[in-house]
Amino acid sequence: MRARLWLVAALIAPTLHASELVYRPVNPSFGGNPLNSSHLLGTANAQNDYKDPASGSGSSGTSALDRLTSNLQSRLISQLLADIGKDGSQSGSLVTDDFAINVVDEDGTLVVSITDRVTNQTTMIEVNGLIAD
């Protein structure tokens, strides 16, 4: 009975065809489809839990108040330099917590003296020909 059952099952069963397995790389670095690169990078980044200790907290390290102070100082310096030469004025100064700036006209040469109030280092910038006589 068993032999007959096996014989009927073998005759009824369809014939099977097999082909060889072909490897297709997925990663575009190894010959795979270049359209997979963004997906693979996103997957790798999602799995990456390593935090670089040198990067710190990921912020630039300056607070909003520091950035506001820096922008305000930059704006004041710009205004000081723009005002030089108006109304016959050839000099001006600006003093903040960090530095002191003096702008003076010495015989047609514009001299800008910048003093760091923390270290007391002074930088002199001399420019000829900017001030019309």
C-alpha positions as CSV (number, residue, x, y, z in Angstrom):
1,M,0.0,0.0,0.0
2,R,2.8,2.4,0.8
3,A,4.6,1.7,-2.3
4,R,1.6,2.3,-4.4
5,L,1.0,5.6,-2.6
6,W,4.5,6.7,-3.3
7,L,4.2,5.7,-6.9
8,V,1.0,7.7,-7.3
9,A,2.5,10.8,-5.5
10,A,5.6,10.6,-7.8
11,L,3.4,10.5,-10.9
12,I,1.1,13.2,-9.9
13,A,3.8,15.6,-8.6
14,P,5.0,18.1,-11.2
15,T,8.5,18.0,-12.4
16,L,10.8,20.5,-10.7
17,H,13.3,22.6,-12.5
18,A,16.3,24.2,-10.8
19,S,18.8,26.8,-11.8
20,E,22.1,27.8,-10.4
21,L,22.2,30.6,-7.8
22,V,23.6,33.9,-9.0
23,Y,25.1,36.4,-6.6
24,R,24.2,40.1,-7.3
25,P,25.9,42.6,-5.0
26,V,23.7,45.1,-3.3
27,N,26.4,47.6,-2.2
28,P,27.4,50.0,-5.1
29,S,31.0,50.0,-3.8
30,F,31.2,46.3,-4.9
31,G,29.4,46.5,-8.2
32,G,25.9,46.8,-7.0
33,N,23.1,49.2,-8.1
34,P,24.2,52.8,-7.5
35,L,20.6,53.7,-6.6
36,N,21.1,51.6,-3.4
37,S,23.7,53.9,-1.9
38,S,21.5,56.4,-0.2
39,H,19.4,53.6,1.4
40,L,22.5,51.8,2.6
41,L,24.0,55.0,4.0
42,G,20.7,55.8,5.9
43,T,20.6,52.3,7.3
44,A,24.2,52.4,8.4
45,N,23.7,55.8,10.1
46,A,20.6,54.5,11.8
47,Q,22.5,51.6,13.2
48,N,25.6,53.7,14.2
49,D,25.4,54.5,17.9
50,Y,29.1,55.7,18.2
51,K,29.5,59.2,19.5
52,D,32.8,61.0,18.7
53,P,34.2,62.2,22.0
54,A,36.1,65.0,20.3
55,S,32.9,66.5,18.9
56,G,31.6,67.5,22.4
57,S,27.9,68.0,22.7
58,G,27.5,68.7,19.0
59,S,27.0,72.5,19.4
60,S,29.4,75.2,18.4
61,G,30.1,76.0,22.0
62,T,28.8,79.5,22.0
63,S,25.7,80.6,23.7
64,A,23.0,82.8,22.2
65,L,24.2,85.6,24.4
66,D,27.8,85.3,23.2
67,R,26.6,85.3,19.5
68,L,24.4,88.4,20.2
69,T,27.4,90.2,21.9
70,S,29.7,89.4,19.0
71,N,27.1,90.6,16.4
72,L,26.5,93.8,18.3
73,Q,30.2,94.5,18.6
74,S,30.6,93.9,14.9
75,R,27.7,96.2,14.1
76,L,29.2,99.0,16.4
77,I,32.6,98.7,14.7
78,S,31.0,98.9,11.3
79,Q,29.1,102.0,12.3
80,L,32.2,103.6,13.8
81,L,34.1,103.0,10.6
82,A,31.2,104.3,8.5
83,D,31.0,107.5,10.5
84,I,34.7,108.3,10.0
85,G,34.9,111.1,7.5
86,K,31.3,112.3,7.9
87,D,30.9,115.9,9.1
88,G,34.6,116.5,8.9
89,S,35.3,113.9,11.7
90,Q,38.5,112.0,11.1
91,S,38.7,110.1,14.4
92,G,36.6,108.0,16.7
93,S,36.8,105.4,19.4
94,L,34.9,102.4,20.7
95,V,35.4,100.6,24.0
96,T,33.8,97.3,24.9
97,D,34.5,94.7,27.6
98,D,36.9,92.8,25.3
99,F,38.7,95.5,23.3
100,A,39.2,99.2,22.6
101,I,39.4,100.6,19.1
102,N,40.8,104.1,18.3
103,V,40.6,105.5,14.8
104,V,42.8,108.5,14.0
105,D,43.7,110.4,10.9
106,E,47.4,111.2,10.8
107,D,48.2,113.4,7.8
108,G,46.0,111.5,5.4
109,T,46.8,108.0,6.8
110,L,44.0,106.3,8.6
111,V,45.4,104.6,11.8
112,V,43.3,102.0,13.5
113,S,44.5,100.9,16.9
114,I,42.9,97.8,18.4
115,T,43.8,96.9,22.0
116,D,42.7,93.6,23.5
117,R,41.7,94.6,27.1
118,V,42.2,91.1,28.4
119,T,45.8,90.6,27.3
120,N,46.7,94.3,26.6
121,Q,48.0,93.4,23.1
122,T,47.7,96.2,20.6
123,T,47.4,95.8,16.8
124,M,48.0,98.8,14.6
125,I,46.5,99.0,11.1
126,E,47.6,101.9,8.8
127,V,45.8,102.6,5.6
128,N,46.9,105.3,3.1
129,G,44.5,107.0,0.6
130,L,41.1,106.3,2.2
131,I,40.5,109.8,3.5
132,A,40.0,112.6,1.0
133,D,41.7,115.9,1.8
